[in-house]
Amino acid sequence: MTITEIRPAASTVEPEFDVIELPELLERAALQDRVDRKYLLPAAALDPVLIDLAAQARMLQIDGRRDFGYESVYFDTPDLACYTLAARRRRRRFKIRTRSYLNPAPGSAACWLEVKTRDRRGHTVKQRQPHQGSPDTLDRAGREFTDHVVVGAQLPGTWGVPLQPTLITRYRRRTLFLPASRSRVTVDTDLRWSLPDGREIAVPGLSIVETKTVGPACAADKLLWRNGSRPSLVSKYGTGLAALRPELPAHKWHRVLNRYFWSPS
């Protein structure tokens, strides 16, 4: 069953950005330890932000392409420990996923296993390794890596606990680099979520803009604030799973769910 909320058409504005290639971006702003701020914007609100950012940002380009397809498979314990820690606003939490790049860079792995942890400062720390085999399966090497990262972050261990695919996300992404602050901005559109049983939800015309900084707000944050946007409590995993499984506790995301996912189409 597909549940689709109709939203305004995707932006057709294409500002002129200087470009940055992947090796330089990774060298100057890998940002594996960072502060994330997320914003939900309809297409009409995204246009002026991109236009203003064009003068101070560079856009990632790989083989002439600036727009890339992503697919992530999230894994969780049978009692949904990852989801529950986020839903209950626990500062210390973790997330496990495989991420497939549908337009991978030459010489780079097409699929990665990623474990994201949140430390006591509220910083997101991401560790990853190339993933072999099906994106919805964790082999022995993947389990060892996952357990090592989670235990190393002094979080409740995953040793001996089954991990199973819980949610799939798909979207298109553009990535910006802000040289002045060495920050990144990602713009995700064509957002879709699905469960392993085939239930699906799509939110066309809505974008998730995320700033990734070493700490203080960057120029993109300040621009978004001036345009009336504020950081939003949204999580691709948490919000998407709550939208498709309304029986789960989701008070943290109720405002976002009611406005963008559950309102009549």
The 8 nearest C-alpha neighbors of each residue, nearest first, counted from 0:
[[1, 198, 199, 2, 197, 200, 196, 3],
 [0, 2, 199, 200, 198, 3, 201, 197],
 [3, 1, 200, 199, 0, 4, 201, 198],
 [4, 2, 201, 200, 5, 1, 202, 264],
 [3, 5, 264, 202, 6, 201, 260, 2],
 [6, 4, 264, 3, 203, 202, 7, 204],
 [5, 7, 204, 203, 4, 8, 205, 202],
 [8, 6, 204, 9, 42, 5, 41, 203],
 [7, 9, 204, 6, 10, 42, 203, 11],
 [10, 8, 204, 42, 11, 7, 203, 205],
 [9, 11, 42, 12, 8, 46, 43, 45],
 [10, 12, 13, 9, 46, 8, 42, 43],
 [13, 11, 10, 46, 14, 50, 49, 47],
 [12, 14, 11, 15, 50, 10, 49, 46],
 [15, 13, 50, 16, 12, 53, 49, 46],
 [14, 16, 53, 13, 17, 50, 54, 58],
 [17, 15, 53, 57, 58, 18, 14, 56],
 [16, 18, 57, 58, 15, 19, 56, 53],
 [19, 17, 58, 57, 59, 60, 16, 20],
 [18, 20, 59, 58, 57, 60, 24, 21],
 [21, 19, 60, 23, 59, 22, 61, 24],
 [20, 22, 24, 23, 25, 59, 19, 61],
 [23, 21, 25, 24, 20, 26, 19, 27],
 [22, 24, 26, 25, 21, 20, 27, 19],
 [25, 23, 21, 27, 26, 22, 28, 20],
 [26, 24, 29, 22, 28, 23, 27, 21],
 [25, 27, 23, 24, 28, 22, 29, 21],
 [26, 28, 24, 25, 23, 29, 181, 178],
 [29, 27, 30, 25, 24, 181, 26, 182],
 [28, 30, 25, 31, 26, 27, 24, 32],
 [31, 29, 32, 28, 33, 213, 212, 211],
 [30, 32, 125, 124, 29, 33, 126, 123],
 [33, 31, 124, 30, 123, 122, 125, 213],
 [32, 34, 213, 122, 123, 212, 30, 211],
 [33, 35, 122, 212, 214, 211, 213, 123],
 [36, 34, 211, 210, 33, 37, 209, 212],
 [37, 35, 210, 209, 230, 211, 34, 38],
 [38, 36, 209, 230, 231, 208, 210, 35],
 [37, 39, 230, 208, 231, 207, 209, 40],
 [40, 38, 207, 206, 208, 231, 37, 41],
 [39, 41, 206, 44, 205, 45, 38, 207],
 [42, 40, 205, 44, 43, 204, 206, 45],
 [41, 43, 45, 10, 44, 9, 204, 205],
 [42, 44, 45, 41, 46, 10, 7, 47],
 [45, 43, 42, 41, 46, 40, 47, 48],
 [44, 46, 42, 48, 43, 47, 40, 49],
 [45, 47, 49, 48, 44, 43, 12, 50],
 [48, 46, 50, 49, 45, 51, 44, 43],
 [47, 49, 51, 45, 50, 46, 52, 223],
 [50, 48, 52, 46, 51, 47, 53, 45],
 [49, 51, 47, 53, 48, 52, 14, 46],
 [52, 50, 48, 49, 53, 47, 54, 55],
 [51, 53, 49, 54, 55, 50, 56, 48],
 [54, 52, 16, 50, 56, 51, 55, 49],
 [53, 55, 52, 56, 51, 16, 50, 57],
 [56, 54, 52, 53, 177, 57, 178, 51],
 [57, 55, 177, 53, 176, 52, 175, 54],
 [56, 58, 17, 18, 176, 175, 16, 19],
 [59, 57, 175, 18, 19, 174, 16, 176],
 [58, 60, 19, 174, 18, 20, 65, 175],
 [59, 61, 65, 64, 20, 63, 18, 19],
 [60, 62, 64, 63, 20, 104, 65, 59],
 [63, 61, 64, 60, 104, 105, 65, 20],
 [62, 64, 61, 60, 65, 59, 66, 18],
 [65, 63, 61, 60, 62, 66, 67, 59],
 [66, 64, 60, 59, 173, 67, 61, 63],
 [65, 67, 173, 172, 64, 171, 68, 60],
 [68, 66, 172, 171, 102, 65, 69, 173],
 [67, 69, 171, 101, 170, 102, 100, 172],
 [70, 68, 100, 170, 169, 101, 99, 171],
 [69, 71, 169, 99, 168, 98, 100, 72],
 [72, 70, 98, 168, 97, 167, 99, 96],
 [71, 73, 167, 97, 96, 166, 135, 164],
 [74, 72, 96, 166, 164, 165, 95, 167],
 [75, 73, 164, 163, 165, 95, 96, 162],
 [74, 76, 162, 79, 163, 81, 165, 80],
 [75, 77, 162, 79, 78, 80, 161, 163],
 [76, 78, 79, 75, 161, 162, 163, 80],
 [77, 79, 76, 80, 75, 83, 81, 82],
 [80, 78, 76, 82, 75, 77, 81, 83],
 [79, 81, 83, 82, 78, 76, 84, 75],
 [82, 80, 84, 83, 79, 94, 75, 93],
 [81, 83, 79, 85, 80, 84, 237, 86],
 [82, 84, 86, 80, 85, 81, 87, 79],
 [83, 85, 89, 87, 81, 82, 86, 92],
 [86, 84, 88, 82, 83, 87, 89, 81],
 [85, 87, 83, 88, 84, 251, 249, 82],
 [86, 88, 84, 85, 89, 83, 251, 249],
 [89, 87, 85, 86, 90, 84, 251, 83],
 [88, 90, 84, 91, 87, 85, 92, 86],
 [89, 91, 88, 92, 121, 119, 117, 118],
 [92, 90, 117, 89, 118, 119, 154, 93],
 [93, 91, 117, 116, 84, 90, 89, 85],
 [92, 94, 116, 115, 81, 117, 95, 114],
 [93, 95, 115, 114, 81, 116, 96, 92],
 [96, 94, 114, 74, 73, 113, 115, 93],
 [97, 95, 73, 72, 113, 74, 112, 98],
 [96, 98, 112, 72, 111, 71, 134, 113],
 [97, 99, 71, 111, 110, 70, 96, 112],
 [100, 98, 110, 70, 109, 69, 101, 71],
 [99, 101, 69, 103, 109, 102, 110, 68],
 [100, 102, 68, 69, 103, 99, 67, 109],
 [101, 103, 100, 67, 68, 104, 109, 69],
 [104, 102, 100, 109, 101, 105, 107, 108],
 [103, 105, 107, 106, 61, 102, 62, 108],
 [106, 104, 107, 103, 62, 108, 61, 102],
 [105, 107, 104, 108, 103, 109, 22, 21],
 [108, 106, 104, 105, 109, 103, 110, 129],
 [109, 107, 110, 129, 106, 111, 103, 130],
 [108, 110, 100, 103, 99, 107, 111, 101],
 [111, 109, 99, 130, 108, 98, 129, 100],
 [112, 110, 129, 130, 98, 97, 128, 113],
 [111, 113, 97, 130, 127, 128, 96, 129],
 [114, 112, 127, 96, 126, 97, 95, 111],
 [113, 115, 95, 126, 94, 125, 127, 145],
 [116, 114, 125, 94, 93, 124, 126, 113],
 [115, 117, 93, 124, 92, 123, 118, 94],
 [118, 116, 123, 91, 92, 122, 121, 124],
 [117, 119, 121, 120, 122, 91, 116, 123],
 [118, 120, 121, 91, 90, 117, 122, 92],
 [121, 119, 122, 118, 117, 90, 123, 34],
 [120, 122, 118, 119, 117, 90, 123, 34],
 [123, 121, 34, 33, 120, 118, 117, 124],
 [122, 124, 117, 33, 32, 116, 34, 125],
 [125, 123, 32, 116, 31, 115, 117, 122],
 [126, 124, 115, 31, 114, 123, 116, 32],
 [127, 125, 114, 113, 115, 124, 31, 128],
 [128, 126, 113, 112, 114, 111, 125, 129],
 [127, 129, 112, 111, 130, 113, 126, 144],
 [130, 128, 111, 108, 112, 110, 131, 127],
 [131, 129, 111, 112, 110, 128, 132, 141],
 [132, 130, 129, 133, 110, 134, 111, 138],
 [131, 133, 134, 130, 136, 138, 137, 135],
 [132, 134, 135, 136, 131, 137, 130, 110],
 [135, 133, 136, 97, 132, 72, 110, 99],
 [134, 136, 133, 164, 72, 137, 97, 163],
 [137, 135, 133, 134, 138, 132, 164, 163],
 [138, 136, 141, 142, 139, 135, 134, 140],
 [137, 139, 141, 140, 142, 136, 132, 131],
 [138, 140, 142, 141, 143, 137, 144, 145],
 [141, 139, 143, 142, 138, 144, 137, 145],
 [142, 140, 144, 138, 137, 139, 143, 145],
 [143, 141, 145, 139, 144, 140, 146, 137],
 [142, 144, 140, 146, 141, 145, 147, 139],
 [143, 145, 147, 141, 142, 146, 140, 148],
 [146, 144, 142, 148, 147, 143, 141, 149],
 [145, 147, 149, 143, 148, 144, 157, 150],
 [146, 148, 144, 150, 145, 149, 151, 143],
 [149, 147, 151, 145, 146, 150, 152, 144],
 [148, 150, 152, 146, 151, 147, 154, 156],
 [149, 151, 153, 156, 152, 147, 148, 154],
 [152, 150, 148, 153, 149, 147, 154, 146],
 [151, 153, 149, 150, 154, 148, 116, 118],
 [154, 152, 150, 151, 149, 155, 156, 148],
 [153, 155, 152, 150, 149, 156, 92, 91],
 [156, 154, 157, 153, 150, 149, 92, 152],
 [155, 157, 150, 158, 154, 149, 146, 153],
 [156, 158, 160, 146, 159, 155, 149, 150],
 [159, 157, 160, 156, 146, 161, 150, 142],
 [158, 160, 157, 161, 156, 146, 162, 142],
 [161, 159, 157, 158, 162, 76, 77, 156],
 [162, 160, 76, 159, 163, 77, 157, 75],
 [163, 161, 76, 75, 74, 160, 164, 77],
 [162, 164, 74, 75, 165, 76, 161, 77],
 [165, 163, 74, 73, 135, 166, 72, 75],
 [164, 166, 74, 73, 163, 75, 194, 195],
 [167, 165, 194, 73, 72, 193, 164, 240],
 [168, 166, 72, 193, 71, 192, 194, 73],
 [167, 169, 192, 71, 70, 191, 193, 166],
 [168, 170, 70, 191, 69, 190, 192, 71],
 [171, 169, 190, 189, 69, 188, 68, 187],
 [170, 172, 68, 188, 67, 187, 189, 69],
 [173, 171, 187, 67, 186, 66, 68, 188],
 [172, 174, 66, 186, 185, 65, 187, 67],
 [175, 173, 185, 59, 184, 58, 186, 172],
 [176, 174, 58, 184, 57, 183, 59, 56],
 [175, 177, 183, 57, 56, 182, 178, 58],
 [176, 178, 56, 182, 181, 179, 180, 183],
 [179, 177, 181, 180, 176, 56, 182, 55],
 [180, 178, 177, 181, 182, 55, 218, 217],
 [179, 181, 182, 178, 177, 217, 212, 218],
 [182, 180, 178, 177, 28, 179, 27, 176],
 [183, 181, 212, 177, 180, 211, 176, 28],
 [182, 184, 176, 211, 175, 210, 177, 185],
 [183, 185, 210, 175, 209, 174, 211, 176],
 [184, 186, 174, 209, 208, 173, 175, 187],
 [185, 187, 208, 173, 172, 207, 174, 188],
 [186, 188, 172, 207, 206, 171, 170, 185],
 [187, 189, 206, 171, 190, 170, 205, 172],
 [190, 188, 170, 203, 171, 191, 204, 202],
 [189, 191, 170, 188, 202, 201, 169, 203],
 [192, 190, 201, 169, 168, 200, 170, 202],
 [193, 191, 168, 200, 199, 167, 239, 201],
 [192, 194, 199, 167, 198, 166, 197, 200],
 [195, 193, 166, 196, 198, 197, 167, 165],
 [194, 196, 197, 165, 166, 193, 164, 198],
 [197, 195, 194, 198, 193, 199, 0, 165],
 [198, 196, 194, 195, 199, 193, 0, 1],
 [199, 197, 0, 194, 193, 196, 1, 200],
 [200, 198, 193, 1, 192, 2, 197, 0],
 [199, 201, 2, 192, 3, 1, 191, 193],
 [202, 200, 191, 3, 190, 203, 192, 4],
 [201, 203, 190, 4, 205, 3, 191, 204],
 [204, 202, 189, 205, 6, 201, 190, 5],
 [203, 205, 9, 7, 6, 8, 42, 41],
 [206, 204, 41, 203, 40, 202, 42, 188],
 [207, 205, 188, 40, 187, 39, 41, 208],
 [206, 208, 39, 187, 38, 186, 209, 40],
 [209, 207, 186, 38, 37, 185, 206, 187],
 [208, 210, 37, 185, 36, 184, 38, 207],
 [209, 211, 184, 36, 35, 183, 212, 37],
 [212, 210, 35, 183, 34, 182, 33, 184],
 [213, 211, 182, 214, 34, 33, 210, 35],
 [212, 214, 33, 34, 215, 30, 211, 32],
 [213, 215, 212, 34, 216, 33, 122, 211],
 [216, 214, 217, 213, 212, 34, 180, 220],
 [215, 217, 220, 214, 218, 221, 212, 219],
 [216, 218, 220, 219, 215, 180, 221, 182],
 [217, 219, 221, 220, 222, 216, 180, 177],
 [218, 220, 222, 217, 221, 223, 52, 210],
 [221, 219, 223, 217, 222, 218, 216, 224],
 [220, 222, 224, 218, 223, 219, 225, 217],
 [221, 223, 219, 225, 224, 220, 218, 226],
 [224, 222, 226, 220, 228, 221, 225, 219],
 [223, 225, 228, 221, 227, 226, 222, 229],
 [226, 224, 222, 227, 223, 221, 228, 220],
 [225, 227, 223, 224, 228, 222, 48, 44],
 [226, 228, 224, 225, 223, 229, 222, 44],
 [229, 227, 224, 223, 226, 230, 38, 225],
 [228, 230, 224, 231, 38, 227, 223, 37],
 [231, 229, 38, 37, 36, 228, 232, 39],
 [230, 232, 38, 233, 37, 229, 39, 36],
 [233, 231, 252, 234, 230, 251, 255, 37],
 [232, 234, 231, 238, 252, 235, 37, 255],
 [235, 233, 237, 238, 236, 232, 239, 37],
 [234, 236, 239, 238, 237, 233, 168, 240],
 [235, 237, 234, 239, 238, 240, 166, 73],
 [238, 236, 234, 240, 239, 235, 82, 241],
 [237, 239, 241, 234, 240, 235, 236, 233],
 [238, 240, 242, 236, 241, 237, 235, 192],
 [239, 241, 243, 237, 242, 238, 244, 236],
 [240, 242, 244, 238, 245, 239, 243, 237],
 [243, 241, 239, 240, 244, 245, 238, 260],
 [244, 242, 240, 241, 245, 239, 200, 199],
 [243, 245, 241, 246, 242, 240, 247, 239],
 [246, 244, 247, 241, 242, 243, 248, 249],
 [245, 247, 244, 248, 241, 249, 243, 242],
 [246, 248, 245, 244, 249, 241, 240, 83],
 [249, 247, 250, 246, 86, 241, 245, 83],
 [248, 250, 251, 252, 86, 247, 241, 253],
 [249, 251, 253, 252, 248, 86, 254, 87],
 [252, 250, 249, 253, 86, 232, 87, 88],
 [253, 251, 255, 250, 249, 254, 256, 232],
 [254, 252, 256, 250, 255, 251, 257, 249],
 [253, 255, 257, 256, 252, 258, 251, 250],
 [256, 254, 258, 252, 253, 257, 259, 233],
 [257, 255, 260, 253, 254, 259, 258, 261],
 [258, 256, 261, 254, 255, 262, 259, 253],
 [257, 259, 255, 256, 262, 254, 260, 261],
 [258, 260, 256, 257, 255, 261, 262, 202],
 [261, 259, 256, 262, 257, 258, 242, 4],
 [260, 262, 257, 256, 259, 263, 258, 242],
 [261, 263, 257, 260, 258, 264, 259, 4],
 [264, 262, 261, 4, 260, 5, 259, 257],
 [263, 4, 5, 262, 3, 6, 261, 260]]
